[in-house]
Amino acid sequence: MSSSFLKALRRAPVLALCLALLPAAAARAAYPERPVRVIVPFAAGGGADIVARLVFKGVSEQLGQPFIIDNRGGAGGIIGTDAVAKAEADGYTLLLGQSGPNAINPSVYSKLPYDARKDFAPVTQLTSYPYVVAVKNGLAPNNLRELIELAKREPGTLTLSTAGQGSSAHLAVELFMRQAGIVVIPVPYKGAGPALLDVVGGVVDMTFGDAASASKQAQAGNIKALAVTGARRSPLIPDVPTVQEAGVPGYEASAWHAVLAPRGTPEPVIQTLYTAIGKVLADPQLKARLAQDGIEAVGSEPQAFGQALNAEIDKWQKVVEDAGIKLE
């Protein structure tokens, strides 16, 4: 038996292994080979839907496949979120996540059909946006310190409209009350629009409104914007301080959008999506478009976003427990 023949025999298992791995490697390199579905767990036309369409239009151009927006609203985002939790972990079903369904609902609802920590693979945080603390024109305070002083003098008399019981805005209010040492009466509405309009109309005293709508009403002189809840001032109303600057040290409450995949989605797929989304979020035109609505582009790495998401769940769990909020 020749030495060359023996060498060939020894190489055969290695060659067979390489050949076996080729299809898997090719599949990873080819992602995406077909259209990708992005489930938005809210109705078309809302903020999450707009962000999804803006971002994934660019991702589609980057990766050469359609990214189809699938609006599945209902139950505070639970229905659409659960659909992704139970989808095949192949990268062809994604979730447009948001602070409510992914960070707050796990504490607000006594039972959820998904596990917010275990059922999803983080891809990236897309955005961050604050709320605006605004009061009706007939209310005396002209800054946040004066509002806090009034609330302390007259506890439980000021009314504050929110986008709904257990919503991100409602939880931001609950956190504010505890850190400022005041008590106001949250009044839940079916959405941020009606909640803001009743402050403009003087029906309720104040609100935590979305930055785009509240800033327009403030600039029109219909309400008074006293502070923003984020870590930084909003470019829409740069003269309005943050809640921290205005007298509540350590306070920060921002809502956000993100992309998540079913747990078990291959790491190369996650990295492909993260890289493509990052390029889209870095585009100055997209940043400018988001800024029109008071939204900041983020683009965090998957691991960093996963850690931030767990921290958010812990943060809001404490607020929910202190406030005694429970929904069925």
N, C-alpha and C positions, 0 to 999 in steps of 0.2 A: 504494500500500500504506500503510495508516494506521499512525501511530506506535504505537497501542495494540496492533495486531496484531504489530508487530515486537517489542514488549516481551514479549508472550505467548510468542513463539517463543524469545526468549532465556531465559525462565523454564522452558521445557519440560524441558531436560536436568536442571536442579536438582530439579524436581518428580519426574521419573522416578527420580532417584537416591534421593530421600527415600522414595518408594513402595517401591523395592527394598529399602531398609534396614528398613522397618517389620516384616516377618516376623521378621528376626533379633533386632531389639530386643524384639519381643513375646515371642519364645521365651526370651530371657534374663530378662525380667521375670517370666515365668511359672514359672521353676524353683522347686521341682520340680513337674512336671505329672503325675507318676505315682510309684508306689512306688520307693524307693531301697534298694538292697541293700548291706548293710555286712558285709563278710567278716571274720570273726574267725578267725585262723589257728590256733586252739586249740579243744579240746573244750568243749562246753557245761558250765557249772557252775564253771569256773575263774575266776581273777581277771580276766583280760581279758574274758571273756564277761560277767561281772557288771558291769564298768565300761561295756561297750558298751551293755548293756540299760538301765542307769540313765541314761546320757547321751542315748542316741538316743530314749528315750521322751520326754524333754523336747524334743528337736529336732523330733520328729514333731509335737508339740503346737504348736511355734513356726511350723513351715512348712506344716502342714496336709496332709501326706502320710505314709503309713506308711514307716518306716525299718526294713527287715526284717533281722534278724540271721541271718547264714548262717555256721554253724560249719564250718570246713574244716580240722580238725586234721591233723597228721602232719608228720614230718621236721623237727621243731624249728621249726615255723611256716613252712617254705619253701613247702609246697603252696598254702596260702591266699594267701600274699604274692605268689607268682608269678601266681596267678589274677587278682589286681588289676593287676599290672604289664602283663598282656596284654589287659585289658578295654578296652572303648571309652571314650575320654576325654570322656564327656558328663555326668559328675556323677552317674550313676545306679549306679555301682559304686564303693564306698569301702573302705578298709582300716582296720581297727583295728590300728594299728601298735604295736610293742613294741620295747624295747631289744634283745632277742635277735635276732629276724629282721632288724631294720633297721639296727642299729649294730654287732652282734657277729658275726653269721653271715658278713658279707662277708669277714672276716679268718679265721674259724675253718674255713670250708669251702673246699676247693681250687677247687671249681666251684659256681656258683650259676646258676640259670636266669634270674635277674633281676639288674639293676645297681641297687644300693641308692641310689646317688647320682643316676642319670640317668633311672630309669624311673618316678619318683613325683613328684607335686606336693605339697609340704607344705601342710597346712591349718592344724593347730594341735596343740600338745602338750596333752594332756588332764590328765595326772597326773604325779606324781613320788613315789617311795616308797623308803625305805632298807631295808637289811638289819640284823639285830641280831647282833652278835658275842656268842655265848653258849657257856658251857662246862658240862660235867657237874658235878654237886654234889661228886663225889669228887676233883675236881681242885683243887689248892691255891690258884691265883691268885684273888683277889677283885676285881681291877681289871685294866685293859688293860696297864698298865705292868708289873705282876707277870707277866702272861701272856707279854709280849714277853721279859722277863728269863729266864723259864723256857725259852722256845723258843730263846733264844741259848745257854743253858747246855747244853741237850740238843737240838741241831739234828736235824731229821728224825725225831723220835720221837713228836711229837703228831699225832694223826689229826683230820681236819676233814671233816665230811660236807657235800656240796653237792647241789644239785638235779639235777646231771647234768654230764657232761663238756662244756665249752664253753658252759655256761649263764651267765646274767648273774651269778649268785651265785658261780660258779666263777671268773669273770674278776675279780670284786671281791676274792676271796681272793688271786689271783695278784698283783694290784696291791698289796694289803696286805703280802704277803710282801716284795715288792721295796722298798716305801717304809719298812717297819719293819726291814728287814735280817734277816729270819728265814726259816727253812725249816720248813714243816709238810707233812704228807702228805694231799693232798686225796683224799677217797673219794667217787666219784660214785654217786648214788642215782637211782632213777627217780621224781623229784619231790621237792618240798620237804617234804611231809608225812613220808615215811619217813626222810628225812635228819634231821629234827628228833627224831622218836621214838627214834632210836637214840642220840641224845645224852641224852634223858630216861632211857633204859634203861641208860646207861653203856657202850654198845657202842663208841662213838667219843668222843673227848675234847671236841670242840667243833664248832660250825657257824656259818655265816652264814645265819640263818633269816629268813623273812618276818616283818615287824613284828607283824602281828596274832597269829599263832600263837605266836611266840617270846615275846612280851610276856605272853600268858596263862600260858604254862608257867612263866615267871619269877615272875610274881605269885603263882602257886600254889606256888612253892617247889621246883619240879621241876628247874630249871636256874638258872644264874647269868648274868644279862645284864650284859655288861661295857661295851658301847659300841654306838652306831648308826653306820652308814656314811655317812649323808647329811650335807648341809651344816648342817642344823639338828637339834636334838633332836626325838624323836618325842613327840607329845602322849600317846601310849599309855603311855610310860614316861619322863616328863619328868625324872626324877632320874638317868637314865642318860646319860652324856656322849656327844658325838660322838667318833669316832676321832681327829679333829684335837685336840679338847679333851683327850683322854686320852693324848696323847703322840706322835702321828704327824702332824706339820705338813703341810698341803697335801693330805691324803688326803680323797677324796670319791668315793663310788660309789653312785649311785642308779639304780634301774630306773624305767621310765616307760611310759605308754600315750600314743598319739597318733592323729590321723586323717590319712591320706594318700589322695590320689587318683591315678589314672593320669596320667603326664606328658602335658601338652597339654590338660588340663581347662581350660575357659575361666575367665579371671580373675574375671568376675562371679559364676560359680558358686562358686568358692573363697571369695570374699568373703561370699556369702550364707551358706554353711556356717559360716565362721569367726564371723560375727556371731551366728548362731543358737546355736552351741555355746557361745560366750562368755557369752550370757545364761543358758544352762542351768548352766554351771559357777559362775556368780556366785550361784546360789540357795543360801541358807543351809542349807536342808534337805538338798540334795545334798552340800554340803560336809561337813555333819555325818555323813551316811551314809558317805561315803568315809573320813572320819577314823576311823570305827569299825574300819576295816581298816588304819589307819596310812598312808592314802593322802592326799596333798595335791593339791587341784585347782590347775591351772596356767592354761591358756588363753592361750598365747603367740601373737603375730601370725604369719602364714604365713612371712614373710621371716625373722623372728627364729628360728622353729623350724627352718627350712631351714639356717640357719647353725649352730645348735646341733647338729643332726643330723650335719652334716659334721664338726664338732669331735669329736663322740662316736665317729664311725667312725675318725677319726685316732687318738684316744686309745686305743681298744681294739685297734687294729691293732698299736700299739707293744707293748702288753701281750701279745698273742697271739704276736708274733714273739719277744719275750724268753722266753716260756714254752715256745715250740716246740709250740704246740697246733695240730693239724690233724685235721679230720674229713672223711670222704668223703661 
